[in-house]
Amino acid sequence: MAEVIGVAMLSHSPFWDLSMDIEGPGARFVAGVRGIRETVAALAPDAVVVFGPDHFRNFFYDVMPPFCIGTETVRAFGDYGTPRGSLPLAADLAGAIHAGVSEDGFDPALSLDMGVDHGIAQPYAALLPAAQVPMVPIMINANAGPRPSLHRCLAFGAAVGRAIRREARARRVLVMGSGGLSHWPRSMSADDPSTSPELRDYAITGRHRAADNSAARDAGVVARKGKTTGRVNPDWDRWFLEILASGDLEPILRLTLEDIERDGGNGAHEVRTWLAALGAWGGTVDTTVYEPMPEWVSGMGCAAAFTTSTDTRPTSVERNQ
């Protein structure tokens, strides 16, 4: 039977180039990621399941599923310096997960040729830099309303965890969540009155323009790197991580859309991926690292817990708040 050997959740940012040798701003966050990476390398997972969002590069309002599982091939968009092209996919595990969650009462979309952007590719490359461990990409719609509820994301993740553990082939699986914490990017959600008409049209009909649009976004980040700041809310971010580590998720699950957007920003909806990953893990985290990074237009955090073959208790890498 397959085994879930750990969970790792981390923020992503267009302004992080995946460097592990940062000094100054970003160093604390990167040190936390580096510690998690070292533990992942030591545990040597056979497969990784990555819950992450899409930023209107592969999923649009022509068809916008709440959840989508890639089951045959996965292509990375290569935005913001992340891996580009084909990534290894654990097709048999992906198929087992899709079948398992369907039997469990969920109806995720299925993609035989799934595209992913930095929302999935960046954390995958950060923790598995050789990009050789087969993945199962699972997109959670966090950047566009209507979004699946926080409760639904946690329950969906738990169903994914059950499907992994029922899978007949013996393998060691790492689950990951990517996104958040607090940040306020420009809205592209069709149900948000602040979304400009041009961006709303792109969010609906922009599939054929995605490559050009993404290249323009990449160029904009390059031009603004080191010259821009974004709004973050360290108090909300630290509160979120404290609740995540406490084991009692009810204060998070009680959050409304309005609560999240007021205190964490529209980008904080991405914490849905963290809840799904935690649901798949089925336990709590014992590692949290946080650094407010207005220079990267986001609160940057990571959280993790692991098991070993001889000890089922989580293994701590670092803990701080």
C-alpha positions, 0 to 999 in steps of 0.5 A: 500500500502507498504511504503518505510520508510528509506534507510541505506547504509553502508560498510562491512568488513571481519575485523569488527566483528559486535561489537558496543563497539569499542574504537579507530580505527573503533569507529567513523564508529560504532557510526554512525551505532549504531545511524542508528540501533537505528532509525531503531529499533524505526521505526520497519520496517516490511520488509527490502530489502538488495542490496549487492554483493557476493564474489564468495561464491554463484555466479560464472562465470558458471552463473553470473547474473547482478542482482538476487532476492531471492524469497523463501528461503535465506541461509547465508554463515556465513563467517567472523562471520556473521549469518549462516543458514536460514534467514527470507525472505518476499516471497510475497514482493520478488515475487512482486518486481521481477514481478514489475521490470520485468514489468518495463523492467528489467530481474533479475535472480530469486533464490528460494534458494538464498545464501548470504555471508557477503556482505548482511548478515553483514549489515542486522545483524548490523542494525537488530541484532535479525535477525527476520525482513523478508528480500528480498535479491538482489544481484548486481554483483559488484565484477566481470566484466562485471558489470551493469553500475552505471546508470543501478543500479540506474534505477534498484533500482528505479524500485524496489522502484516502485514495493515496493510501488505498493505492495498491502499489507500495510507494512513498508519497509527499503531499504539497500545498502551494500559495498564499499567504497575505497578498493583494494582486490585481483581481482577474476574477469575473465576479469582482467589480474591481476587475477591469473590463480588459482583464475580465475579457482576458479571463474569459477568452484569453486561452489563445493569448496566454503565452503572450500575456504571460511573457508580458507579465514576466517582463513586468516582474523583471522591470520591477524587481528590486523597485516595488513593494506590495501590501502584506499583513504579517499579523494575519499570516502569523495567526494563520500559521499558529492555527494551522499548527494548533491542530484545531482548524475551526477558526480558519474554516469559519473565515468568510470570503470577506474575512479573507479578502479584508485581512489577507487579500484576494491572494490569500484565497490560495491557502485553500491548497494548504488546507487540501494538503493538510487534509491529505496528510491527516495530521498537523504540522510541526514546522512553521517559518514566516517572513513578511516580504513586501519586496516579493509582494507576499507574506512568505511562509512554509509549514511541514511535517514528516514521518520516517519508516521507523517513527510515525511521529512528525519530524521537526525541521525548525519551528518559529513564529 
